[in-house]
């Protein structure tokens, strides 16, 4: 490509609609665990709790195991549900997340159209269990050239070490020729800033940037990436 030699894709909220999968999984598991209906307001509350816990992980304040179970414990405690099920609920949740596949924009066709034109890799903080199933059921596992998950690497985005391992694994391309695309300022964009690689903030809702992360590009539709590459 003219401007870049390598493309790094985030998954949740970028290639795949994470909220759609999240809501479907939690509603299904409420029935499975016999704890009633999960309302829209409950889902919204969980989503805010979940975001808070992932941001704690990104800042290095909690381990992944602590945030995965802790978010459900806090949610269940707030809702008056027996939080002793939190660990088992999370185990089932990891698998259930891959049952619902909803693409952001036409991400599958976009990644497919770029296959063979530019190396494409997945870079994600999602769990190995969840992301492996998502990538398989969505078909992205057959399109990308490699998958880098924080659980395997031992570091979470936005740590520079995460991207250093990625760069070493793909042959140390020139960092100004690598572009990471993601919807999280505190994970993808800050991570790119830390690693001195170029960044593209996928921001379909035009959310304001109240962080210290500075994207090189900002797009509302994934297809705009074609004009950047």
Secondary structure, 3 states (H helix, E strand, C coil): CCCCCEEEECCECCCECHHHHHHHHHHHHHHHCCCCCCCHHHHHHHHHHHHHHHHHHHCCCCCHHHHHHHHHHHHHHHHCCCHHHHHHHHHHHHHHHHHCCCECCCHHHHHHHHCCCCEEEEEECCCHHHHHHHHHHHCHHHCCCEEEEHHHHCCCCCCHHHHHHHHHHCCCCCHHHEEEEECCHHHHHHHHHHHCCEEEEECCCCCCCCCCCCCCEEECCHHHHHHHC
